[in-house]
């Protein structure tokens, strides 16, 4: 018999896309998608949706009923219905309930967990590039990054208790694409971008097509000469400065002192234009770059989109900005090339 894959978080765009993609694998018999609300897009006929709140123990019944052997956990997210308190419960308590169900599933063979490079934090004394074994200078104090760090801790505990299960943690950079629905893509959709005065952070992105493919490869058997078990940074090659992103979108920026930026972010959150959290302000101030050597050489995958290419595809789907992005982007990229700021080891501003 083929594999039975349980996918959490199918109400979101990425979860639904992945569920549809993995259902096409010839060795997959059934995909069971679970979430607290129905998917935004229709799932294929060979995908079964079950409405489940991960904070409740009912997910164990679903796993036992369908004899699940592979779990792909995509629910851990920065936003969701019900506000920050509910999101944190879903991220942390939901993961604990899911891992409890996995612990009791004798037929489970593989667990894949979507995490974030946000676990490294964003601080002024950060190294130029983070590797998987490096610890952040300042541990995340709250928000999605802290949730993800807690989730990773619980996953490591599960891996020790169930050494027979292949466990993979994927730390994704910010995911972008034509249908991006993350807090950072909401920020970039603003007509004017508030920025931190005196800072031009380096950013990395991963295209949603590459994100789905990495998840698909992680959920299946390892290919010859590679291993898909362990913790991997997932990002497109290269970096972009925040100023380059703004110019490619044609968005003007308004540099603000950090106290004023926090005030503006609060107003934007209240108006529900974008969820600019304190951790996102730190990212937009100090940036973050990760090393993807393990993804390429150990996991065996090279993203099809570089960071600039992924962002370009995202920008092409956005409404026109107030400035001419083509001309400004060309000038900015030329200056960045002369200064060497496109290199991952370039100094921080």
Buried (B, 14 or more C-beta within 10 A) or exposed (E): EEBBBBBBBBBBBBBBBBBBBBBEBEEBBBBBBBBBEBBBBEBEEEBBBBEBBBBEEBBBEBBBEBBBBBBBBBBBBBBBEEEBEEBBBBBBEBBBBBBBBBBEBEEBBBBBBBBBBBBBBBBEEBEEBBEBEEEBEEEBEEBBBBBBBBBBEBBEEBBEEBEEBBBBBBBBBBBBBEBBBBBBBBBBBBEEBBBBEEBBBBBBBBBBBBBBBBBBBBBBEBEEEEBBBBBBBBBBBBBBBBBBBBBBBBBEBEBBEBEBBBEBBEEBBEEEBBBBBBBBBBBBBBBBBBBBEBBBEBBBBEBEBBBBBBBBBBBEEBEEBEBEBEEBBEEBBEEBEEEEBBBBEBEBB
